[in-house]
């Protein structure tokens, strides 16, 4: 199996190197291994999903009630 560094994964996934390290520490990158200070990440490992959001539809289809008029606003 081929491995890449956190820096290479950061460039590949479009996020910071530190964020990749945190994801590895949290166990969210499948197959990532730590050797001293360096993370070895499988070359074919997918970028973990953003855990801040459950589903995209929840955020984009949300309707809010306007407190002033009582109507629905988008």
Secondary structure, 3 states (H helix, E strand, C coil): CCEECHHHHHHHHCCCHHHHHHHHHCCCCCCCEEECCEEEEECCCCCCCCCCCCCHHHHHCCCEECCCCCCEEC
